[in-house]
Amino acid sequence: MAGRPRFLCGVVEGFYGRPWSMEQRKLLFRWLKRWGLNCYMYAPKDELKHRLLWREPYTEHEAAQMQSLIKAAQEHDVEFIFAISAGQDIVFSSAGDRLLLQQKLRQVAAMGCSAFALLFDDIDPCMCRADRDVFPSLAQAQASVANEAYRELGLPPTFLFCPTEYCSSLCFPSPAKSCYLQTLGRELLPEIKVIWTGPRVVSQELSVALVEEVEHVLQRRLLIWDNLFANDYDCRRVFLGPYTGRAPGLLPQLCGLLLNPNCELQANFIPIHTLGSWFRCELWGCAHTDSTGTGAPAELEDGQGLQEGYSPQKALELALLDWVAEIKQQVLEAGGRTLLHPSTGCEEEAGQHPGTAGGQEALPGPQPRDAAPSGADQHEAEPCDMMPGSRKRKAISVPEEGNGSETSTGGPQSPAGDRDQLASGSRASCEPSSALPITAGSDRAAGTPVADETLHSLGAPTCCSGGASTSQNTPPDTSDARGGGSNPPGSPQPGASTADVLQVPSGSRAGPSPAPISQLIDGATASPGPTALLTNGTALSPAPTVPLISEEARPGPTAPLRLEEARSNSSAPLTMEEARMLVELFYLPYHHGPQAQHLLEDLQWLRANSPSTGVPAGSPTSCVVAQWRSRARSFQQLCAQTCCLHSRFVRSAGQALLYDLHPYLWDIRNLLLAASAFVLWLDGHLLCDPDHKGTWGSCFGWEDAEPWVRRGGLFGELQALLPVGNSCDLFCHPPPLFPSRQLYHLRPLLPRDKGELYQLCREGLDGEPSTAEVLTAHPDLLGDRVLGSFLSLSPEYTFVLEDEGGPCGYAAGALCAEGFLRERDSSWLPAMQRKYPRELGVLGQGVLEEALLFFHTKPAAVPLPVLRRFPSLVQLDTAPRVQDVGARRSLAVSLLSALRANGSRGVFCQVSAADHQQLSFYSKLGFVALPMPWPSSPDTRLLGRLL
């Protein structure tokens, strides 16, 4: 027993993509030592001299860097394994190639490395003609090279071999009958250990029986290369969950286990932390069953807290405690510096909102994994060259007010100190009492944030509204109201201009409707409570609210939830509940966390059961509608929590963590903004019952597939539930270089929005002396020109984007553009001509003159082929302060989803040829210039896209 080598357990840097920096690897070594792990394998696929240029020796500078890395590993009691991947183009029968391989390994051995690995994974299994003339099989050729290199290095104690068939799914016909594995078992020297990934490349589970089967064929113990957390196959997925799925008692059957983690180092805190917990539990079990020659470390000899074995959930709780402390410590060590737009700070408090520089989308971000960011790399050069084009984006950091004076409340626990809680799962003394609440009464898993019971109870919904009768569509307010709701769209009421009202669209309910969500839960006059409380980590108490949506004029059936403004907590460290929510959004490749699972289940159910237009309150389906609205509110809360989490994360995370995880959280935030608005719109605006169609997942056996079959993970599954989910170009865009901490909310139009949207249209002109007099006398002139027709004739397809300053963008549309334009020309324009006579006196005043001419000039007819192929009309715009391009895209997705849900197959827009900013924005949404002659309006471009 004493002579056997120690069990190797640690991390392999074996992913495709940008390799980690020297500083990141040194941080990794500190983590490994801290959690009782002992091994690191250097095998970055896209490091040129590891794989593509393996024959080239390291330069003097590169060798110095590699030697420094090896020394750093040894200082942390971490065994450094140097791996080389020569299988892509090596000629096994070439003495020259063999010599170059051995020289490369000897060069690294001279730097102090004593452990090596030869990797022949992910290569073409066909040999060249010269090799086929010498070797009868690929296995014999590979074994010959490996044996020779092993002897040349002097029989090092650790020498690993990765076969081409490295998992059961790659073996033909099975591991037990694979000629390739049988040959390796005979030909490889017995001291050489073989690498294995399990039943699949990314194995959901590892069993003792499978390991024993493969070991019997290979005639040696295996080292597991565990890809459970690898994310280099999908640029939209990252995995933050606990290490799980590995059978108890697995360790005695193996010689080692190395975790191939996320490409982003900061994303691996919990995976590596929980791997350490698993390793300590396995070591204790082995030491007390005397089934392995690996002795337990001294700190495990008493075994206190380890008898119950490894529990992923208990290990996760311990890891979350340490992660929250680590995040806070990183911020303190950086002096409160965060990766934000240089303009943030005092300006934001005054209404200046940070975002992307100039609002441009063409910024670097996590596209293919070889270009994905992997940390805040501002350090010395890599030990080796990198693949061409693998450039890391640079970030500018500015100090965050209020962070520099904070002090840490406690450091992370040591592995030995974790063992009591590992078995018991106790969190009473460490977990903050605050939480991000969710809907009370919902079936959330233990450990998920719990709502204050005074918010929104989702118990059995009532089927009546207590006498309150409301219209199912957005009705006008008292000053802008159109009496009744039965008039056809566009027909003005006596004494009221068509332009001054929010038209109740055709198809609205004739009778009373079920109460809105807020009335169903809080009573006929109650307003919705807060969607989420941003806590400060000390106590759960309602924060002062500044609602983004006013409390008046809430008669619509799905009044949006309020957002909470928590300035006092803006710079507070992330809490345990916020960290847990983040983990649950990005959990494991085969499993979603509770938060993500509820998001998916709710959205799927809401789409499948959404009420169509015209359901009266007394109908048998009214109870179903009430239930639908209750669940819609639950979904709204989950979406609001995630948006608040994004804002809090940008404010509170350190630069390295923000750099690594923000792109993923930003993607989810954008999608949920659109999904939340779409769910609000669904209530009462769907013209027909939803189609109960199966999904593509029901056509294939995806349960047994590798995780890359489910492209995008949570993001991809949420996207597929939207009506425009198949239009992938709407969802593929790089994240901003400078994350914005602005909190946004997206919702359908409310009656009180008209004045604020009109103010948005004339933004920047109120202070102009040349236009002040006209705008004072006619403040609605520009608003009527830009938005008036949509608000009057098609309010049900208008969405509003809000930030903490109020409405900051809109998306307006008309389902049937042909009928909309006909009604606009026959009813709405004459009303505008009476409201704004030609003698208004705005000649020579730019946009005001153009607006007046628009009302008094016969509009150019849109070509009929355009209306046939692109039946819907859209118009989108945001305030200059909205520099987060993700919020702008979410605005577009919400409108296009609503149009597509009601049958539209294409949309078009009209843009001035001189408005290059709008032309660029629409083109990035997939709109293309339509090659249609339009001689009557030469200065306007028609852009269209299919849905």
C-alpha positions, -999 to +999 in steps of 0.1 A: +000+000+000+027+025+009+044+020-025+014+029-046+012+064-061-013+088-047-047+092-063-047+121-088-076+144-084-077+179-098-083+198-130-073+194-167-071+225-188-082+206-218-109+227-235-110+243-270-108+281-268-085+307-254-061+292-229-060+306-194-034+332-185-005+326-161-023+345-134-054+326-138-035+293-135-018+305-104-052+313-089-064+278-099-034+263-080-045+282-049-080+269-052-067+233-057-046+234-026-073+251-006-098+223-013-075+194-010-069+186-047-035+177-060-032+176-097-033+199-128-029+188-164-017+213-190-036+204-222-052+235-238-064+224-272-059+258-289-024+265-276-004+262-308+026+242-295+004+218-276-015+205-307-012+222-341+026+230-339+035+203-314+069+196-332+082+231-324+102+235-292+094+263-268+114+295-272+135+307-243+108+331-232+081+304-234+103+280-216+108+304-188+070+309-185+064+272-185+091+266-158+075+294-137+041+276-141+056+242-131+072+258-101+040+275-090+022+242-091+048+225-070+047+253-044+010+245-040+016+207-037-001+203-071+013+177-095+019+193-129+012+170-159+024+182-192+002+168-221+010+170-258-015+162-286+004+150-317-022+128-332-035+151-359-005+148-382+021+126-366+036+099-389+039+070-365+065+052-386+087+084-390+119+083-369+120+121-373+085+127-358+093+103-329+125+122-322+108+156-323+082+143-299+108+130-275+128+162-277+097+182-268+090+161-238+126+161-226+126+200-229+097+201-205+113+175-182+143+197-179+120+225-166+112+203-136+081+184-149+080+147-140+045+138-152+034+135-188+005+126-211+001+117-247-033+126-262-047+109-293-083+121-289-104+139-315-083+128-345-089+110-378-086+073-370-072+066-405-034+062-409-014+074-438+000+049-463+035+049-448+020+039-414-002+013-429+028-004-444+045-007-409+017-011-384-013-034-387-036-011-367-038+024-353-037+010-317-004-007-323+011+025-339+000+046-310+012+021-284+046+019-301+051+057-299+038+059-263+060+030-251+091+045-267+084+080-252+078+065-218+112+047-218+130+077-232+118+098-203+132+073-178+099+056-168+083+086-150+059+077-122+030+094-140+025+088-177-009+089-192-023+079-226-056+092-241-069+068-267-089+077-298-118+057-285-120+074-251-156+068-242-181+039-246-201+057-273-170+059-295-161+022-292-172-001-320-193-021-313-188-018-275-159-013-251-158-051-243-156-060-280-135-031-294-105-044-312-088-010-307-091-012-269-081-049-268-050-041-287-041-012-265-045-034-234-020-059-248+005-035-263+008-006-239+033-010-211+014-018-179+027+013-161+011+036-186-024+046-174-053+052-198-076+082-199-114+076-201-144+099-201-171+074-193-201+062-213-202+094-233-179+124-241-199+143-215-211+116-191-241+123-170-233+094-147-202+072-140-208+037-125-185+013-110-197-015-133-188+005-164-153+013-151-147-023-142-157-034-177-133-010-194-105-018-170-109-055-178-104-048-214-074-024-210-059-045-181-051-014-160-068+012-139-083+042-156-079+080-151-112+097-157-112+129-178-145+143-166-162+166-191-192+173-169-186+210-167-169+215-201-187+242-221-165+246-252-191+230-274-218+257-269-210+294-265-243+301-248-239+276-219-219+278-187-222+253-158-221+265-122-238+236-104-223+210-080-202+180-089-227+151-092-236+118-109-205+099-098-213+066-080-201+062-044-171+039-042-157+049-076-123+060-063-109+026-055-114+015-091-095+044-106-060+059-105-072+094-109-100+118-119-094+152-136-122+177-142-122+195-176-141+226-165-157+257-180-136+278-203-141+307-180-120+302-149-143+323-126-172+300-135-154+271-120-154+280-083-183+259-073-175+229-097-140+227-083-150+234-047-176+206-048-151+183-065-129+188-035-158+178-012-164+147-033-128+138-031-125+142+006-156+120+012-143+093-012-109+094+006-125+089+039-146+061+027-116+043+011-095+048+042-121+031+064-129+003+041-093-004+034-100-010-002-073+012-017-037+019-010-043+056-009-041+068+027-064+094+040-049+128+048-044+136+085-073+161+086-097+133+075-086+107+100-113+115+125-139+113+098-162+137+116-190+148+092-179+124+063-197+092+074-228+100+055-210+102+022-210+129-005-242+150-009-242+174-040-267+197-024-248+200+009-216+205-009-233+232-030-243+251+002-208+250+015-194+262-019-220+290-021-208+303+013-172+304+002-181+318-032-200+348-018-170+355+005-146+351-025-166+375-046-165+401-019-128+396-014-121+400-051-139+434-051-121+445-020-087+435-034-094+455-065-104+486-045-140+483-055-132+484-092-157+470-116-160+466-154-184+495-162-187+521-189-164+550-182-193+574-180-209+556-150-208+572-116-223+605-108-238+608-143-259+577-138-275+591-107-286+621-128-301+599-155-271+590-176-273+553-181-242+533-189-241+507-217-222+499-248-199+525-261-220+545-286-247+519-285-230+498-312-235+461-314-203+452-333-183+445-301-164+415-291-182+389-271-186+352-265-192+340-300-173+308-309-157+293-278-122+299-293-129+336-289-149+335-257-136+355-228-121+335-200-111+360-174-098+395-168-065+389-185-044+420-182-012+401-172+020+388-187+021+369-220+011+333-223+039+307-222+030+298-258+014+313-288-023+310-294-045+302-323-048+331-348-078+353-341-080+343-305-078+378-292-091+388-258-111+420-254-097+446-231-118+462-204-116+496-188-124+497-151-135+526-131-139+528-093-173+522-079-184+546-051-189+531-017-169+499-023-135+509-013-143+512+024-159+478+029-143+452+049-146+414+047-167+398+073-149+365+071-128+344+049-137+311+033-136+279+052-108+254+048-115+219+035-110+205+070-134+230+084-161+221+059-165+185+068-191+190+096-214+210+074-207+188+044-226+159+061-252+179+080-259+206+055-262+232+083-264+268+071-279+284+101-249+303+113-236+314+079-265+321+055-277+357+053-312+362+064-321+382+033-334+368+002-347+377-032-384+367-028-404+347-052-440+340-053-454+328-020-470+295-022-453+283-053-437+249-053-401+260-051-374+237-040-357+240-006-331+267-006-349+288-032-358+324-023-391+327-005-414+356-010-429+378+017-465+366+022-478+401+018-468+401-019-488+379-044-503+347-032-506+321-059-531+299-041-563+288-057-574+316-080-608+333-076-631+331-105-647+365-101-634+400-097-657+412-070-679+432-094-650+449-112-656+449-149-627+457-172-620+456-208-596+430-220-576+454-241-559+486-230-586+512-226-582+549-227-580+571-196-606+598-188-589+626-207-581+605-238-610+581-237-633+570-264-667+562-250-677+526-253-656+500-270-679+489-299-670+515-326-648+502-354-612+512-352-605+547-365-640+561-362-638+592-339-663+598-312-684+630-312-663+659-299-631+639-298-603+637-323-592+603-335-556+613-328-562+620-292-573+586-281-559+552-275-583+531-298-598+500-283-589+475-310-614+454-329-621+420-314-622+432-278-644+415-254-680+425-255-689+415-219-672+416-186-639+398-184-620+380-156-602+404-133-566+414-139-539+396-121-536+423-094-574+422-087-575+384-086-549+384-059-552+416-040-588+427-045-606+448-070-587+480-061-554+466-050-523+473-070-496+447-076-469+444-051-432+446-058-417+420-081-385+416-062-366+430-032-330+437-037-316+428-003-285+441+014-275+408+029-287+415+064-325+414+067-356+410+045-376+442+047-395+461+021-374+487+005-388+521-005-404+517-039-403+540-068-426+523-093-418+525-129-454+520-137-479+544-121-507+531-100-534+550-118-551+536-149-545+499-143-577+485-158-560+462-182-563+425-174-525+419-171-512+450-154-474+448-154-455+443-122-436+471-106-398+471-105-380+480-072-354+507-071-328+498-044-302+525-047-292+519-011-282+483-019-265+490-052-230+485-041-237+458-014-220+424-020-240+396-036-260+377-011-262+339-008-297+339-024-284+359-054-255+336-058-278+306-056-301+321-082-272+326-105-262+289-101-297+277-107-299+296-140-267+279-152-267+245-135-255+214-153-255+201-188-283+176-182-302+193-155-317+228-149-317+244-115-350+251-098-351+287-110-345+278-146-369+248-145-397+270-132-391+296-159-393+269-186-424+252-171-442+284-166-436+298-201-445+265-217-477+263-198-486+299-203-482+296-241-501+264-243-530+277-222-531+314-231-567+328-233-579+341-267-599+372-274-635+372-263-637+350-232-666+363-211-664+363-173-693+338-169-680+312-193-667+278-180-632+289-191-631+320-168-616+300-140-589+287-163-582+323-173-579+333-137-555+304-131-536+315-162-532+350-148-521+338-115-494+317-131-485+346-154-478+367-123-455+340-110-436+340-142-434+378-142-418+377-108-392+352-119-383+373-149-381+404-127-358+387-102-335+377-130-334+412-144-327+425-109-300+399-105-283+411-137-283+447-125-270+436-090-243+414-106-229+442-127-228+465-097-214+440-072-192+414-090-154+419-093-139+425-127-127+390-134-160+374-125-180+400-143-159+395-174-165+357-174-202+354-165-218+386-177-223+375-213-243+345-202-265+364-177-270+393-202-283+369-228-308+354-203-318+389-191-326+400-227-346+369-235-367+372-203-374+409-210-390+399-242-407+368-228-421+387-199-436+414-222-450+387-245-468+369-217-484+402-206-495+407-242-509+372-245-538+380-221-566+391-244-547+397-276-544+362-291-569+360-319-572+322-318-566+294-295-529+284-292-517+255-313-510+225-291-481+212-311-453+189-301-417+200-300-388+188-319-376+172-287-405+147-290-392+135-323-358+124-311-343+105-282-326+135-268-326+121-233-297+098-244-279+124-265-248+144-257-256+178-242-246+198-273-278+185-290-296+209-267-281+240-282-281+270-259-293+253-228-318+274-209-314+302-234-321+279-263-351+263-247-367+297-237-360+310-272-378+280-287-409+288-267-412+322-283-432+325-316-401+339-334-378+313-317-368+299-351-354+332-362-320+327-346-306+359-360-328+379-337-310+363-307-274+361-318-255+392-309-223+399-290-225+413-255-215+449-247-179+456-240-190+477-210-219+461-191-247+483-181-262+481-146-294+498-157-326+481-147-351+478-176-387+467-178-406+458-210-443+456-212-474+463-234-487+498-237-507+515-209-531+544-214-510+568-194-479+561-217-491+585-244-478+617-229-444+602-219-439+586-253-448+619-270-422+636-247-397+610-259-404+619-295-396+656-290-366+649-268-338+673-276-361+699-293-378+714-262-348+737-255-344+749-291-354+786-293-366+781-329-390+754-320-400+762-284-429+784-294-445+759-317-439+730-293-455+750-265-486+756-285-486+721-301-467+697-278-482+667-296-471+676-331-440+653-333-457+625-312-487+625-335-463+623-365-443+595-352-466+574-331-501+588-332-515+565-359-502+534-340-516+545-306-549+553-321-554+525-345-532+496-333-524+501-295-526+463-289-493+459-308-474+486-290-447+478-264-429+502-241-394+499-227-388+515-193-358+523-172-357+540-138-363+573-155-395+562-172-403+551-208-372+551-229-383+532-260-412+518-279-420+492-305-453+497-324-468+476-351-499+468-371-509+432-378-526+440-411-506+469-426-529+472-456-560+478-435-541+500-411-528+523-438-562+525-454-578+535-421-550+559-414-555+577-447-593+578-445-599+586-408-568+595-389-551+619-413-582+641-418-584+645-380-547+655-380-553+680-408-579+697-387-557+696-356-527+710-374-537+734-402-512+744-429-510+779-415-493+766-384-461+786-392-433+760-390-417+766-424-380+762-423-380+745-389-368+710-399-386+681-383-416+703-374-420+713-410-417+676-422-443+666-396-468+692-409-462+683-445-467+646-437-503+654-424-511+675-455-495+654-482-511+623-497-491+594-485-472+573-509-489+539-515-468+509-504-464+485-533-489+457-532-462+429-535-447+443-502-480+441-484-486+406-497-452+392-487-447+413-456-482+419-442-473+437-410-459+472-404-435+479-375-417+509-361-391+509-333-370+535-315-353+542-282-340+572-264-304+581-268-297+571-232-305+535-240-271+522-249-277+486-240-283+470-273-298+439-256-327+459-243-333+473-278-333+439-293-357+426-266-381+453-276-381+441-311-384+405-302-415+412-281-433+430-309-423+404-335-434+376-312-469+392-308-473+396-346-461+361-353-484+347-327-514+361-345-503+348-379-480+373-395-453+358-417-434+390-424-429+426-414-417+458-431-408+493-420-403+526-436-370+544-428-356+577-441-327+571-464-307+597-444-313+580-410-282+558-410-285+549-374-320+534-379-310+517-411-281+501-392-303+490-363-329+474-385-303+456-406-288+440-374-323+427-367-324+409-400-342+435-421-331+438-457-338+465-483-367+455-504-359+458-542-393+473-549-396+505-570-412+533-550-409+564-571-435+583-552-412+583-521-376+583-532-362+595-499-377+565-479-364+530-478-386+499-474-370+473-452-385+439-446-379+405-429-397+372-428-409+357-395 
